[in-house]
Amino acid sequence: MVNFVLVAGARLGAWAWGEVVPYLRAAGHGVYPLTLSGLADKRGVPAGQATHVQDIVAEVERQDLREVVLVGHSYSGIPVGQAAERIGDRLARVVFVDASVPTDGESFVSAWPDGGAAVEASLAENGGFWPLPSAAHYDGEGLTDEQIARLVRGSTPHPGATLTEPAVLTGPLGELPATYVLCVMPGAEPDDAEPDESVAESLNSKRWQLVRMATGHWPMFSKPRDLAQILLNAAVQ
């Protein structure tokens, strides 16, 4: 038995894992979907990058979890990767689901082509929050109209400081036991079918494994059963 701590990406909360959780629990594992500060039911709670890291560490310690599989989707790969270092021997594995990964001294947006300028401008125009995208943002990601409606309905503006504050790592990310789940829609351009440079570097480590999913960026909605099976497989690596 392992204990999965599930952390969804920007603008999302614990609710996003609703269709994945039953498969993991049916396999006999502990499952702890987590909402980060400032989002969903924790909306209004002040949050920076360090806050989100501490949210994850605190959940593991509060529940006194061992054999922990930390799962970070999209943006949440940044705080999950940092938290994985900090929980020490409680960690069994990290799973990055189509996620950004932390680089010491760099933020979520610093690796963007414009260095995060567009996001920072958006934050300034929206009271320090990353605003919600339109439903069209989810087109071409293998989602049904109903799934898109759920994403739009459940999302909340994302606290901007968590996107712009730098990550803090004490060692190479490749030293952690990890699985990277790369989501690629069928027919995607060749460059989109390969992990980015920061992920590829860690994948050179013998402790990392790459798994591909033929779906879009939100597999907990588009293919929850397949994602759950990947998480179960990762837990026994």
Backbone bond lengths (Angstrom), bond angles and torsions (degrees), N, CA, C in turn:
res aa  C-N    CA-C-N  psi(-1)  N-CA   C-N-CA  omega(-1)  CA-C   N-CA-C  phi
1 M - - - 1.459 - - 1.527 109.93 -
2 V 1.339 115.40 137.15 1.458 121.25 172.46 1.519 107.99 -122.15
3 N 1.318 115.34 173.51 1.457 121.76 177.40 1.530 108.87 -121.47
4 F 1.322 115.62 113.14 1.452 121.78 179.14 1.523 109.78 -86.51
5 V 1.320 116.64 126.54 1.464 122.37 169.99 1.528 106.11 -110.08
6 L 1.325 116.02 114.29 1.459 122.43 -170.71 1.525 110.40 -105.90
7 V 1.331 116.54 124.55 1.464 121.04 -177.56 1.531 108.58 -128.17
8 A 1.323 116.11 114.94 1.464 121.38 -177.92 1.521 110.99 -81.81
9 G 1.328 115.57 170.24 1.455 121.62 -174.06 1.514 114.83 -78.46
10 A 1.315 115.08 -167.54 1.460 122.44 -174.85 1.526 111.01 -54.26
11 R 1.331 114.01 138.83 1.471 124.09 175.18 1.526 113.54 75.54
12 L 1.310 118.02 -3.20 1.465 121.49 -175.80 1.525 110.66 -107.83
13 G 1.346 115.27 169.60 1.456 121.36 177.57 1.510 110.86 -135.99
14 A 1.324 116.92 -167.14 1.460 122.39 -178.98 1.519 112.12 -56.72
15 W 1.334 115.73 -31.31 1.464 121.00 -178.18 1.530 112.84 -55.72
16 A 1.342 117.72 -27.68 1.467 121.32 -174.87 1.527 113.14 -64.19
17 W 1.338 116.58 -19.09 1.470 120.64 -177.91 1.528 112.71 -93.57
18 G 1.315 117.20 10.16 1.461 121.31 -171.74 1.516 115.87 -53.51
19 E 1.337 117.85 -34.32 1.469 120.08 -178.37 1.524 112.49 -91.16
20 V 1.321 117.80 -10.20 1.466 121.36 178.81 1.525 111.18 -90.98
21 V 1.314 116.19 -38.19 1.473 122.55 -174.54 1.527 113.19 -52.86
22 P 1.349 119.89 -46.69 1.472 118.67 -176.41 1.525 113.91 -59.31
23 Y 1.330 117.67 -35.86 1.472 120.35 179.63 1.527 111.16 -66.54
24 L 1.322 116.40 -39.94 1.464 119.69 -179.59 1.520 111.16 -69.67
25 R 1.324 116.61 -41.48 1.471 120.04 178.73 1.523 111.28 -68.08
26 A 1.325 117.18 -34.94 1.461 120.12 179.02 1.524 111.23 -64.64
27 A 1.340 116.88 -25.29 1.464 121.51 178.00 1.523 111.76 -84.40
28 G 1.347 117.40 1.01 1.459 121.28 173.09 1.519 115.58 93.57
29 H 1.334 116.82 14.87 1.453 120.14 -176.76 1.526 111.99 -100.85
30 G 1.337 115.50 157.69 1.447 120.49 170.26 1.515 109.31 -77.30
31 V 1.333 117.08 139.90 1.466 120.77 -177.07 1.523 109.00 -135.40
32 Y 1.344 115.99 126.95 1.459 121.42 -174.52 1.532 109.85 -133.16
33 P 1.336 117.38 82.04 1.468 118.60 174.32 1.523 109.52 -67.19
34 L 1.328 116.10 137.25 1.456 120.85 -170.51 1.522 111.19 -125.09
35 T 1.327 116.15 132.91 1.460 121.86 170.66 1.519 108.69 -96.25
36 L 1.315 116.26 128.58 1.456 121.32 178.91 1.532 110.88 -81.32
37 S 1.316 115.83 156.73 1.465 121.49 -178.59 1.533 111.35 -57.03
38 G 1.329 114.78 137.94 1.451 121.38 177.27 1.508 114.95 90.10
39 L 1.343 117.52 -1.69 1.457 121.82 -175.27 1.528 111.39 -123.48
40 A 1.333 115.52 155.11 1.471 122.85 173.93 1.524 111.32 46.85
41 D 1.331 117.14 -122.67 1.460 120.29 -177.85 1.527 113.06 -72.33
42 K 1.345 117.37 -6.20 1.466 121.22 175.02 1.529 111.20 -107.92
43 R 1.306 115.48 20.51 1.463 120.55 179.02 1.528 109.95 -60.07
44 G 1.321 116.00 137.71 1.455 120.36 -179.48 1.517 113.49 97.89
45 V 1.336 117.25 -12.93 1.464 120.52 176.88 1.532 108.68 -81.11
46 P 1.331 118.94 123.39 1.468 120.35 -179.45 1.533 111.15 -58.54
47 A 1.316 116.68 141.25 1.470 118.92 -176.49 1.519 111.34 -151.42
48 G 1.333 115.45 136.46 1.451 124.05 166.61 1.512 108.17 -120.94
49 Q 1.319 117.20 -176.61 1.461 121.06 -179.14 1.527 111.56 -58.43
50 A 1.333 117.00 -44.78 1.459 120.65 -179.61 1.526 111.50 -63.54
51 T 1.335 116.62 -31.29 1.473 120.37 177.26 1.516 110.62 -61.95
52 H 1.318 116.08 -44.81 1.464 120.11 -178.20 1.520 111.85 -66.99
53 V 1.315 116.71 -36.76 1.467 119.31 175.33 1.526 109.30 -62.37
54 Q 1.315 116.49 -45.82 1.462 120.68 -178.70 1.520 111.68 -66.57
55 D 1.334 118.27 -33.51 1.472 121.18 175.42 1.530 110.47 -53.88
56 I 1.336 115.44 -44.31 1.465 120.82 -175.80 1.527 110.57 -72.68
57 V 1.322 116.02 -46.71 1.464 120.02 178.92 1.526 110.23 -60.17
58 A 1.326 116.69 -42.86 1.468 121.36 -178.17 1.520 111.70 -64.21
59 E 1.338 117.38 -36.94 1.466 120.36 178.49 1.532 110.47 -64.51
60 V 1.326 116.66 -43.99 1.466 120.58 178.93 1.523 110.35 -61.83
61 E 1.317 116.70 -42.81 1.472 120.44 -177.34 1.536 111.13 -74.24
62 R 1.323 116.48 -39.49 1.471 119.79 -178.91 1.528 111.21 -63.01
63 Q 1.328 115.59 -39.88 1.462 120.58 -179.98 1.531 111.50 -85.61
64 D 1.323 116.93 -4.20 1.466 123.44 -176.50 1.525 110.66 50.82
65 L 1.335 115.16 52.80 1.458 121.17 -175.84 1.524 111.54 -84.88
66 R 1.325 115.04 141.26 1.463 123.38 171.98 1.527 107.88 -122.87
67 E 1.325 116.12 167.88 1.471 120.52 -178.23 1.533 109.69 48.26
68 V 1.316 115.04 55.81 1.460 121.76 -173.55 1.532 110.78 -89.53
69 V 1.324 115.36 129.89 1.457 121.70 169.29 1.531 106.59 -106.48
70 L 1.326 115.29 107.09 1.464 120.63 178.54 1.522 108.69 -85.42
71 V 1.323 116.72 128.35 1.462 122.02 -177.85 1.527 108.77 -120.10
72 G 1.334 116.04 119.77 1.452 120.59 179.36 1.515 111.02 -121.41
73 H 1.322 116.34 126.82 1.462 122.35 179.61 1.525 110.06 -104.96
74 S 1.328 116.74 134.27 1.460 122.98 172.60 1.533 110.98 55.21
75 Y 1.333 118.17 -125.55 1.469 121.44 179.49 1.524 112.15 -50.43
76 S 1.327 117.78 -38.27 1.465 120.68 -170.41 1.518 113.57 -69.45
77 G 1.333 117.38 -9.04 1.456 118.28 170.56 1.515 111.98 -59.38
78 I 1.338 117.08 -28.52 1.471 120.68 -179.06 1.531 110.69 -65.99
79 P 1.345 120.00 -57.02 1.465 118.35 177.71 1.523 113.72 -69.61
80 V 1.327 118.19 -32.87 1.467 120.26 179.41 1.528 110.93 -63.52
81 G 1.328 117.51 -42.67 1.462 119.94 179.14 1.518 112.46 -61.97
82 Q 1.333 116.50 -36.97 1.462 120.00 177.67 1.532 111.17 -71.63
83 A 1.330 115.92 -42.19 1.463 119.75 179.73 1.522 111.25 -63.37
84 A 1.337 116.77 -33.36 1.467 120.69 -179.46 1.524 110.93 -59.15
85 E 1.336 116.71 -37.64 1.465 120.09 176.47 1.526 111.35 -64.66
86 R 1.314 115.78 -35.80 1.465 120.45 -167.26 1.524 114.36 -86.68
87 I 1.327 116.94 -13.01 1.469 117.25 179.87 1.525 111.82 -93.17
88 G 1.323 116.87 -0.56 1.458 121.04 170.82 1.512 114.27 58.96
89 D 1.330 116.45 -131.12 1.463 120.32 -173.95 1.525 113.06 -76.86
90 R 1.315 117.70 2.66 1.471 119.67 171.78 1.535 110.79 -73.66
91 L 1.321 117.00 -20.86 1.463 122.08 -173.86 1.525 112.06 -78.08
92 A 1.334 115.99 130.03 1.456 121.22 170.55 1.532 110.44 -98.41
93 R 1.340 116.12 -43.24 1.469 120.25 -177.95 1.525 109.65 -166.79
94 V 1.312 115.13 154.82 1.455 121.86 170.98 1.526 107.81 -110.36
95 V 1.319 116.79 138.47 1.460 121.24 173.92 1.529 108.06 -122.73
96 F 1.330 115.46 118.88 1.458 121.50 176.80 1.524 108.18 -98.66
97 V 1.319 117.40 115.42 1.464 121.96 -176.75 1.536 109.00 -98.39
98 D 1.334 115.41 100.19 1.467 121.69 -178.47 1.527 109.58 45.23
99 A 1.308 115.32 48.28 1.457 122.01 -165.48 1.525 113.24 -111.67
100 S 1.320 114.58 157.02 1.452 120.88 163.03 1.525 107.61 -72.01
101 V 1.317 116.50 149.94 1.463 120.01 175.75 1.527 108.32 -119.63
102 P 1.323 117.66 147.69 1.462 119.47 -175.36 1.527 112.93 -74.89
103 T 1.317 114.58 145.11 1.460 123.40 169.87 1.516 106.79 -125.06
104 D 1.304 116.74 130.60 1.463 120.03 -176.74 1.531 110.90 -55.12
105 G 1.329 115.55 128.05 1.455 121.03 177.82 1.508 115.32 83.54
106 E 1.344 117.17 -2.67 1.460 121.37 -179.82 1.531 110.35 -112.47
107 S 1.322 115.75 153.09 1.462 120.82 179.68 1.527 110.60 -101.98
108 F 1.315 116.27 177.01 1.461 122.31 176.77 1.529 110.74 -58.51
109 V 1.332 117.32 -41.42 1.465 119.89 -173.79 1.527 113.73 -92.72
110 S 1.321 118.47 -10.46 1.467 119.08 -174.09 1.525 112.69 -67.07
111 A 1.325 117.47 -22.51 1.465 120.53 179.34 1.529 112.40 -86.34
112 W 1.332 117.45 -4.74 1.457 120.09 179.55 1.527 109.37 -67.90
113 P 1.347 117.72 153.81 1.468 120.13 -176.46 1.524 114.35 -53.96
114 D 1.332 117.29 -34.10 1.467 120.03 -179.41 1.523 112.14 -96.44
115 G 1.342 115.72 11.94 1.461 119.59 -179.69 1.516 113.99 70.09
116 G 1.324 115.52 14.95 1.465 119.67 178.56 1.518 114.20 91.16
117 A 1.333 117.51 7.25 1.467 120.44 -175.67 1.523 112.17 -60.15
118 A 1.331 117.37 -42.85 1.466 120.15 -178.09 1.519 111.23 -66.08
119 V 1.341 116.59 -40.35 1.463 119.64 178.66 1.523 110.17 -66.09
120 E 1.323 116.97 -43.39 1.464 120.05 -179.78 1.525 111.20 -63.10
121 A 1.334 117.36 -36.04 1.462 120.45 176.19 1.529 110.65 -66.49
122 S 1.333 115.92 -39.74 1.458 120.12 178.27 1.525 111.18 -64.49
123 L 1.338 116.37 -39.33 1.462 120.34 178.45 1.531 110.36 -62.85
124 A 1.319 116.01 -42.46 1.463 120.27 -179.27 1.524 111.57 -63.61
125 E 1.322 116.06 -32.41 1.467 120.75 -178.43 1.524 112.37 -83.14
126 N 1.323 117.09 -11.53 1.466 120.16 -173.50 1.524 112.53 -126.66
127 G 1.313 115.87 37.70 1.454 120.63 173.88 1.511 115.09 63.97
128 G 1.338 116.99 28.01 1.460 120.78 178.84 1.513 114.49 86.78
129 F 1.334 117.41 10.58 1.464 121.40 179.58 1.521 110.45 -118.06
130 W 1.339 114.83 147.92 1.466 121.19 172.31 1.519 106.24 -81.85
131 P 1.317 118.67 115.03 1.471 120.53 -172.76 1.523 112.71 -71.41
132 L 1.317 114.72 167.17 1.458 120.36 179.91 1.522 110.47 -73.33
133 P 1.327 117.46 141.66 1.469 119.79 174.22 1.524 110.14 -80.26
134 S 1.316 115.37 166.08 1.459 119.89 174.51 1.524 109.65 -77.69
135 A 1.322 116.04 168.95 1.464 120.50 178.15 1.526 111.26 -60.06
136 A 1.321 117.30 -29.37 1.467 120.98 -178.87 1.526 112.04 -63.92
137 H 1.318 116.89 -21.13 1.467 121.75 178.41 1.530 111.74 -58.72
138 Y 1.323 116.30 -26.94 1.468 121.54 -174.97 1.531 113.01 -97.08
139 D 1.318 117.12 2.34 1.467 119.89 178.42 1.523 110.62 -64.72
140 G 1.334 115.71 146.63 1.458 120.52 176.22 1.508 114.76 74.55
141 E 1.354 117.04 17.05 1.468 121.30 -177.56 1.532 112.54 -112.72
142 G 1.324 116.63 16.15 1.455 119.92 177.08 1.513 114.05 75.73
143 L 1.328 117.21 21.96 1.462 122.37 -177.29 1.523 111.22 -104.32
144 T 1.319 116.39 145.69 1.458 120.62 173.49 1.529 109.47 -79.40
145 D 1.327 115.81 166.55 1.468 119.67 177.27 1.526 110.76 -59.55
146 E 1.335 116.28 -37.67 1.470 119.82 -179.39 1.525 110.77 -67.80
147 Q 1.322 117.03 -39.28 1.469 120.51 178.54 1.525 110.86 -66.10
148 I 1.319 116.81 -40.73 1.462 120.11 176.42 1.521 110.60 -62.54
149 A 1.329 116.04 -41.92 1.469 119.60 179.16 1.523 110.92 -61.32
150 R 1.335 117.33 -38.56 1.468 120.48 177.86 1.523 111.39 -65.01
151 L 1.329 116.73 -41.43 1.454 120.80 178.46 1.528 110.98 -62.58
152 V 1.309 115.99 -45.87 1.467 120.28 -179.32 1.523 110.64 -64.79
153 R 1.321 115.60 -44.09 1.473 121.12 -176.82 1.529 111.64 -66.82
154 G 1.327 117.90 -36.65 1.457 120.61 -173.36 1.518 115.45 -90.58
155 S 1.324 117.34 -13.47 1.464 120.38 -174.77 1.524 112.14 -76.16
156 T 1.336 115.42 153.27 1.461 122.15 175.94 1.529 108.66 -131.49
157 P 1.338 118.09 151.48 1.469 119.59 176.00 1.525 110.41 -54.01
158 H 1.334 114.97 144.52 1.466 120.45 -171.75 1.526 110.20 -100.51
159 P 1.348 118.15 131.53 1.465 120.37 179.77 1.526 112.19 -60.92
160 G 1.333 114.98 122.03 1.455 120.68 -168.97 1.512 115.82 -65.82
161 A 1.327 118.09 -32.81 1.468 120.06 -177.27 1.521 111.74 -61.28
162 T 1.329 117.85 -27.71 1.463 120.51 179.85 1.527 111.47 -68.60
163 L 1.341 116.46 -21.23 1.461 121.57 -178.32 1.521 112.63 -89.94
164 T 1.326 116.62 -24.25 1.461 120.60 -171.74 1.526 113.99 -109.57
165 E 1.328 118.00 -16.29 1.456 120.20 178.56 1.530 110.27 -79.68
166 P 1.332 118.39 145.31 1.467 121.35 -174.79 1.517 113.88 -75.94
167 A 1.321 114.05 150.27 1.462 120.61 173.00 1.521 109.88 -76.49
168 V 1.333 115.23 156.34 1.464 121.59 178.16 1.534 108.49 -128.38
169 L 1.311 115.75 112.99 1.465 121.81 177.36 1.520 109.51 -120.50
170 T 1.324 116.08 147.45 1.460 120.06 179.34 1.521 112.62 -102.27
171 G 1.328 117.21 -11.19 1.460 120.65 -179.52 1.515 110.96 -152.97
172 P 1.329 118.72 173.27 1.466 122.13 178.69 1.528 111.47 -62.45
173 L 1.315 116.03 136.25 1.460 120.65 179.81 1.528 111.20 -62.59
174 G 1.318 116.78 -30.23 1.462 121.07 -179.35 1.514 114.19 -64.61
175 E 1.335 117.37 -11.88 1.462 119.98 177.66 1.520 112.48 -79.09
176 L 1.324 116.72 -14.52 1.466 120.21 178.62 1.521 110.51 -83.97
177 P 1.334 118.71 143.73 1.464 120.11 173.08 1.522 108.80 -71.58
178 A 1.331 117.23 121.43 1.461 119.17 -170.84 1.520 112.77 -147.35
179 T 1.315 113.92 152.63 1.459 122.89 170.14 1.520 107.44 -121.66
180 Y 1.320 116.59 131.53 1.463 120.12 174.86 1.522 108.83 -108.94
181 V 1.332 116.18 123.00 1.461 122.53 179.84 1.526 107.74 -100.57
182 L 1.324 115.80 111.19 1.464 121.53 -179.59 1.526 109.25 -99.12
183 C 1.317 116.39 119.08 1.462 121.76 -179.54 1.524 109.31 -95.21
184 V 1.322 115.86 123.32 1.461 121.40 -177.29 1.522 108.81 -136.38
185 M 1.324 116.51 119.81 1.458 119.92 177.12 1.523 110.29 -68.38
186 P 1.332 117.84 141.33 1.462 120.24 175.99 1.530 110.66 -54.91
187 G 1.326 115.59 136.28 1.456 120.28 179.78 1.516 114.39 85.25
188 A 1.333 117.17 6.34 1.463 120.78 -179.77 1.527 110.69 -66.98
189 E 1.329 115.73 157.57 1.464 120.87 176.39 1.534 109.94 -61.65
190 P 1.344 117.90 147.14 1.473 120.66 -177.76 1.524 113.92 -52.70
191 D 1.330 117.21 -39.53 1.470 119.65 -179.32 1.524 111.74 -64.51
192 D 1.334 117.17 -29.24 1.464 121.16 -179.71 1.520 112.08 -78.25
193 A 1.327 116.03 -12.88 1.459 120.31 -178.10 1.521 112.79 -91.50
194 E 1.334 116.52 6.25 1.455 121.20 179.66 1.526 109.90 -123.25
195 P 1.327 117.49 146.83 1.469 119.76 178.18 1.521 111.06 -65.95
196 D 1.346 115.60 154.62 1.461 118.49 179.52 1.524 110.42 -72.82
197 E 1.317 114.86 174.97 1.468 120.85 -170.53 1.524 113.10 -59.51
198 S 1.330 117.12 -41.99 1.465 119.75 -177.41 1.522 111.52 -65.85
199 V 1.324 116.65 -35.93 1.462 120.67 178.39 1.527 110.00 -73.99
200 A 1.327 115.89 -42.93 1.468 120.22 -178.14 1.525 111.19 -59.00
201 E 1.321 116.67 -36.71 1.464 120.10 179.40 1.526 111.17 -62.09
202 S 1.337 116.47 -44.73 1.465 119.41 179.26 1.522 111.85 -69.57
203 L 1.332 116.58 -30.14 1.460 120.04 -179.67 1.527 112.41 -67.95
204 N 1.323 117.16 -12.33 1.465 119.97 173.33 1.525 111.66 -70.63
205 S 1.337 115.65 -17.06 1.462 120.50 178.57 1.528 110.32 -74.51
206 K 1.313 116.00 143.98 1.465 120.66 176.98 1.527 112.02 -69.31
207 R 1.321 117.20 -12.21 1.462 121.23 -177.28 1.530 112.30 -89.86
208 W 1.345 116.96 -4.98 1.460 121.03 -178.52 1.523 110.70 -109.12
209 Q 1.318 114.76 146.60 1.461 121.65 177.66 1.524 108.74 -129.55
210 L 1.319 117.22 140.96 1.465 122.67 176.49 1.516 109.99 -105.55
211 V 1.333 116.06 131.22 1.466 122.64 175.11 1.523 107.55 -127.65
212 R 1.318 116.47 134.03 1.467 120.66 178.49 1.525 110.96 -104.25
213 M 1.327 115.82 142.37 1.461 122.18 173.26 1.526 108.66 -121.01
214 A 1.313 116.13 135.07 1.467 120.77 178.92 1.528 108.88 -87.38
215 T 1.305 114.69 74.30 1.470 120.75 179.80 1.517 108.24 -162.40
216 G 1.331 115.83 -178.73 1.452 120.59 -178.61 1.520 113.25 -88.16
217 H 1.325 115.34 -164.29 1.460 122.78 -167.73 1.527 114.32 -74.98
218 W 1.318 118.05 -9.69 1.467 120.99 -177.85 1.526 110.28 -121.52
219 P 1.357 117.75 66.40 1.470 120.62 -173.66 1.521 113.81 -67.18
220 M 1.339 118.86 -20.71 1.464 120.04 176.91 1.528 111.28 -65.72
221 F 1.329 116.40 -18.56 1.458 121.25 174.44 1.522 111.28 -100.51
222 S 1.335 117.00 -46.93 1.464 119.77 -173.78 1.522 113.62 -76.37
223 K 1.342 117.71 -34.72 1.470 121.28 -178.69 1.526 110.52 -144.46
224 P 1.334 117.64 64.10 1.471 119.44 -174.83 1.515 114.09 -62.81
225 R 1.326 117.40 -37.87 1.471 119.16 -178.69 1.530 110.82 -67.88
226 D 1.335 116.52 -42.70 1.464 120.14 178.72 1.527 110.87 -63.96
227 L 1.336 116.43 -41.11 1.455 119.76 178.39 1.520 110.89 -64.11
228 A 1.323 116.85 -42.26 1.463 119.98 178.44 1.526 111.02 -59.59
229 Q 1.324 116.96 -40.16 1.472 119.51 179.57 1.519 111.35 -65.78
230 I 1.327 117.11 -37.47 1.467 120.29 176.92 1.521 110.05 -63.75
231 L 1.339 116.65 -41.14 1.462 120.18 178.70 1.530 111.00 -64.84
232 L 1.322 116.37 -39.91 1.463 120.38 178.28 1.533 110.69 -64.73
233 N 1.324 116.19 -41.10 1.461 120.11 178.31 1.527 110.86 -64.87
234 A 1.329 116.45 -40.26 1.460 120.80 179.95 1.523 111.18 -62.90
235 A 1.310 116.19 -33.56 1.471 121.12 -175.93 1.526 112.59 -66.17
236 V 1.329 117.63 -20.37 1.465 120.46 -177.96 1.526 111.90 -107.50
237 Q 1.324 117.60 11.11 1.470 121.01 178.76 1.531 110.17 -67.52
